Amino acid sequence: FVVFPLQTGRIDKSYPTVCGHTGPVLDIDWCPHNDQVIASGSEDCTVMVWQIPENGLTLSLTEPVVVLEGHSKRVGIVAWHPTARNVLLSAGCDNAIIIWNVGTGEALINLDDMHVDMIYNVSWNRNGSLICTASKDKKVRVIDPRKQEIVAEKEKTHEGARPMRAIFLADGNIFTTGFSRMSERQLALWNPKNMEEPIALHEMDTSNGVLLPFYDPDTNIIYLCGKGDSSIRYFEITDESPYVHYLNTFSSKEPQRGMGFMPKRGLDVNKCEIARFFKLHERKCEPIIMTVPRKSDLFQDDLYPDTAGPEAALEAEEWFEGKNADPLLISLKHGYIPGKNRDLKVVKKNILDNKPAANKKSDLINAPKKAADASNTQNEAKLDEILKELKSIKDTITNQDERISKLEQQMAKIAD
């Protein structure tokens, strides 16, 4: 995959890439607590965590900070914990969800017996105490990952056979998109404490494109981007009937292949920008900016309530021990000034369990002198081997030269 500065125009074909996986990359997710760190899941069954240099890539990046191995099939979903540092969730086609402590490179929670079919998506709740999943078996499950138990589930959330999506909202309710039995696209709102009936269920239109929900917890607006559609519809979620209120549709000419969503702190508050998407076309990536027209040039408090900042509320160890914390909020009144990101350091618990991979940052941090001595000894042994081989090849060439000259002399005699 490619990481480049926000810019317009063409990207050079020779632009450096992040290319450590041996199979196609299926999902990527920027860390919410470090703007230089990105995780990727791949068909090669691994998750890799990368540190992008402060000023961008000048050379292709082939060495991840850490490789997380634990899935037996391809990894299609990666999602960082919203409030705890270095906690990463991955879900694979082995129907398993693994929660990692990236700081130690360990898999600390493995939920491998909760899903009997493919997992379509996973969403953390606001403080990261629960996750909800949508699966091919048409079930939405609410899971407490630390207790490793299913808290609530709903069968046939949407009757249709096509893929669903489920996300947590700030108030703890769950928003889902899916298809009816007649292949009409639906959206629904659920209370996890009572999943019998939806709070609201709306049918939209007949189309094949899966509706991808993007949620802004500050304004309670959900943007729905259909795969293959050329429009983005947006809805406001409120406590009053009909609960899901249609606001408007943004339409364009070209269909979208994929969509990215800018974090709130990356928006231009002076222009009343409330959302920015990055729409992936066949050959380009186009920014789509949503603004609310206001006559005043002053900061609009109602558009920009305090939003989740880049500082983690908990350390990984605290979360795994059972603590919860809401995101630490920041004001955007004077714009967002990025601070210095600290480097991601990975400290493995036991060096002896490490595979001898070359130049891993984690190894450089941990490697004792013995490891260096051992590698020197190995290098010397290899050098001796090569020298011996060279000598034997040289000897063979000398012998052949002598034989050739003898044969040439015999030929000359016969010719005379």
N, C-alpha and C positions, 0 to 999 in steps of 0.2 A: 504494500500500500504506500501511498505518497502522503507526506506531510509538508505543506508549504505555507508561506505567509499569506495573509489575506491580501489578495491582489487581483487586478483584472488583466485580461489579455491571455495570450497563449502560454502554455508551459512547454519549455524545451523538452524534446523527446528524451534527451540524455539526463533529465532531472533525476537526482539521487532518490532511491526508494528505500523503504524499510523491508528487508528481504531475507529474514532468517528462517521462515517456515518452508517446509519441503512440499506443502500442498497449498491449494488456494485458501486465502484468508476469507472467513465467512462473517466475522463480526469484529468491530473495534469499538472501544469506549474510552474516552478521555477521563482521567482521574479528576473527580470534583475538588480534590484538595491539593493538587499539584498540576499546574498547567503544562508541565513538560513531560508528564508521564501518561502513557497510553497502553492499554492492554489489547491483545488480539487473540482471537480463537480461530482455529484452522482445521482443515480436513486432515491434517497430519496428527490429529488427536491431542495436540498440545495447546496450552495457553502460554503466551509470551508477554512479558511486561517490558516496555521500552522506555528509555529516557532520551527524549529528543533534545539535542543541544540548544542552549538559550537562543542562539541566533539562527536556528534552523539547520537543515542538513547541507553540508558541503560535499560529503561523500556518502555513498549508500551505507546504510546501517545494517550490519549482519549479526551483531552480538547483542542479544537482549540482556537486560539486567538479571532476569531470572526466567527459567523455563519451568512451567508447572505441569507435571505429568501425572495423570491419574485417570483420564478418560480412556475407554477402550474403543470408542468410535469418534467420529468428527465432532468438533466443538462449534456449535452454531450460535451460542449466546454468551456474552460476557457483560457483567454489570457490577460497577463499583458500589460499595455501601455508601449511602448518602451522608452519614455522620461520623463513621469510625475510620480512622486512618489505616490504609494498607489492607482493608478487607475487600476481597474480590469474589464474586460469585460467577461460576461458569456452569453451563448446561449443555449436554451433548446428546447425540443420537443414540447413546447407550441408555437414554431415559434417566440419567443420573444428574443430580445437581451437587456440585462440590463448592464449598466455601473455603477460601484460602486465606492464610495470613501471608501476604506478599513479603512482609518484612523478614520472615524466616523461611519462606519458600515451602511451607507445609500446608497440606490439606487437613483442616481441622474438623470439618463437618462433611459427611458424605451421605446425601439423601438418595439412595439408589433403589429403594423399594416402594416409592410413593407413586410413581408414574408407570403405567403399563404401556403407554404409547408415546409418540413423539411430542416433545414440549415445544409449543409455538412461541411462547414468550414468558419472561419472568419480570416481575416488578417489585421493588422494595417499597415499603410504606414510608411515611414521612420521617420517622425516627429510626428506621431500619430494624425494627423488632420483629416484623413479619414480612413474608413474601407472598405474592399471589402468582399463580401460574395458569396459563391456558394450554390445554393439551388436545391432541388429535382425538381422544376419546370423548370429546365434547364437554369435558368437565372443567370447571374452574375450581382450583383448590387454594385455600388460604393456609399457609404453613408457618409454624413457629420453628425456625431452623435450629435454634439452640436446644429446644426440647425434643426436636426431631419428631414432631407430631402434626397431623392435619387438624387445624382448628375448625375449619368449615369447608364444605364443598357443595357444589351445585352440579347435578347431572343435567345434560342437555341444556346448557346455558343458552345456546342458540341451536335450533333444530338442524340447520343445514350442515352439509358435510365439509364445506370449505373452511379454511383456517380462521381461527378467532384470535382476538387480542384481549388482554385484561390488564388494567393498570389501577394502582391505588391512587385515591385522591387525598388531599390534605386532611379532610375530616374523617378519614378512615373508611369511607365508602369505596366501592369498586366500580369502575366504568369498563364496560366490555363492548367490543364490536364483533359482529359475526354475520351469519346468513340465516334466513328463514328456510323452511322446508321447500318453499317455492323459489329459492335462490335470490330472494330480495335481501339487500343489505340492511342490517339492523344495528342499533346501538341501544345499550341498556345500562341502568344504574342499579346497584345492589347494595344492600346492607349486610355485611358479613355475619352479623349477629342473627340474622334471619334471612336465609337464602331461598326460602320457599318461593316467594314471588318477587319480581323486580320492583324497585321503587318507581321506575319509569322504563318503558320500552317503546322505541320509535322505529318504524320502518322507513327506509329512505328511498332507494331506487333499485332497479335490477341491473346489476353489473358484476363482472367477475373479479374486479380488483379488490384485494384485501384492504380494509380501512386501517391505516396506521395512526393511532392516537398520539398526539404530542400535547402535554399538559403543562400549563403554567399555574403553579400553586398560589402565586401571589394575587392573580386576578381571577382565579377559578375559571379560566377559559381553556377549552379543549379544541385543538385544531385537528381535523381529520383529513389525512392525505391518502387518497386511494391509489394503490399501485396501478400505473397505467392511465390514471385520470389526468386531466389537465387543470383540475381545480382543487382548492383547499377550502373546506367548509369549517366554520367555527361556531362553537356553542358556549353559552355560559351555564355553569352549574350553580343552582341556588337551592335554598331550603323550601321554596314555595312551588306549588304545582304550576306547570308540568315538570319542574325540577331541571330538565335539560332544555334550555331556551336557545332556539336557533338565532344566530346573530346575522351572519352574512356569508357570502361565498366569494373567494378570490378566484378569478378565471384567467387562464392564459391559453396559448394555442398549442403548445407542445406537451405531450404526456410526460409524466415524471417516472423515472426508473427507481429513484430512491430519494430520501429526504433527510437532511440534517437540521438540527435545531440549536441556535445560539443560546448559551446560558445568559441569564438576565443581566449579569454584570458586564457582558460584552456589548450591550445595546447603547445607542446614542440617546441619552435622556434629554438632551437639548432639542432634539427633533421629535420628541414624544413617540419614539419608536418602542412598541410594546412586544414585538416579536420579529425575529429574522430567521428565515429558512434558507437552506442551501439546497437547491433543487438540482438533482442529477439528471441530465439528459443523456442521449446516446453518446455525445462527444464533448459535453461541456458541463460545468457546474455554475449555476446562476443564483445569485442572492435574490431573495424575495423579502421585501421589507414591509412590515405592517405598522402603520402609524395612526395615531388618533389626532385628528385636526384640532388644535387649540389656538385661540387668538393670543393668549398671553405667552410671553417668553419665559415666565417664571417656572421654577420646578413644580411639576404637577404631582402633589403628594398622593392623590387618589390613584394615579396610574402606577406609581412606584412605591408601594409599601416596602418596608425593609425586606430584603431578600437574602437567600442563603449565600454566605460568603465562602471564601476558599479555605478557611481554617477548620480543621476537623474538631468535632466536639469531644471525641473519645479516641483513645489509642486502641489498637486491635485487641490487645490483651484484656482491656476493660470490658469491651463488648463481648468477647468470648466468655468472660466470667459472669455475664448476666446484666451488665449496666446498660441503660438506654439514655439517649440524650437527643433533644431536638437540634436541628441545624443551628449554627451560630449565625445570627443575621447581621447584615450590614446595611447602611443607608447609601443610596445612590445619589443623594442630593448634590454632591460636588463631583459626580462622575466616579468611575472606579479606577483607582490607581493600583496596578498590579504590584505586589511585593516581590521580594526575592524568593524563588522556589528553592526548597532545600533538596539536595540530591537524594534519590531513593537508594537507601543502603539495605542490602540483604544480608542478614547474619544467620547462616545455617546453624542449627543446633549441634549437629555432629559431623565433623569434617570427614570422618571415615565413610559415611554414607554417600558422600558426594561422588558423582561420576567425574572422571578426569577430563572435563571439557575445557577447551583452550580459552584463555583470556576472559573468562566470566568475571564481572565486577565482584560478584559474591565470593569467587575464589580468591581474587586479589586481596579482598578484605581479610579473608580467613587464613589464607595459605601460610603455614608456618615454614621455617627454614628447611625442615626435613623434606617438605614437598619439593622445594627448589633443588636441594641436594639430589633427591631421587631423580628429578628430571635431568639434572646435569649428568648423572651416571648413565641414564638411558641414552642421552645424546652421544656421550663418549663411545658407548657400545655400538651405537648405530654407525658412527664415524669409522670405527675399526672395521666393521663389516664392509662398508663401502670401499675403504682402502684396499682390503683383501681382494674384493671382487675386481677392482681396477687392476691390481697387480696380476691376477690370473688372466684377465682379458689381454693385458699387454704381453704376457708370456705367450699366450696363444697366437697373437698377431706376429710376434718375433719368429715362432716356430713355422708359421705359415709362410712368412717371407722367405725363410731359408729353403723351405720345400719348393716354393715357386721358382727361386733362382736355380735350384738343382734341375728341376724339370725343364727350364729354359735352356740350360747347358746341354741336356740330353737331346732336346729338339734341334739345337744348332748342329750337334754331331751328326744326327740322322740326315739333316738337310745337306751337310757337306758330302 
